[in-house]
């Protein structure tokens, strides 16, 4: 399959290698993490999601999902938005 016809072409390098999941895939993954923690209550869903993303997502993945949040957060479930807000605030506090 050529790069132009690949369903994942939007995040491939010129050599055809992927930079990682698309932002839509990251939104799906973050929402799945939020759903996992939801049974423990809203506070646990927010905190657990934030902790998981901090610990297990690489910096490029976190940057991409935070960029989605900054442009309106399309597709993100409310507890996931809150978790990402926490991550963004922590990152901002660490940068100042």
Secondary structure, DSSP 8 states (H G I E B T S, - for coil): --TTT-TTGGGB-TTS-B-SS-HHHHHHHHHHHHHHHHTT-HHHHHHHHHHHHHHHS-HHHHHHHHHHHHTT-TT--HHHHHHHHHHHHHHHHHH-
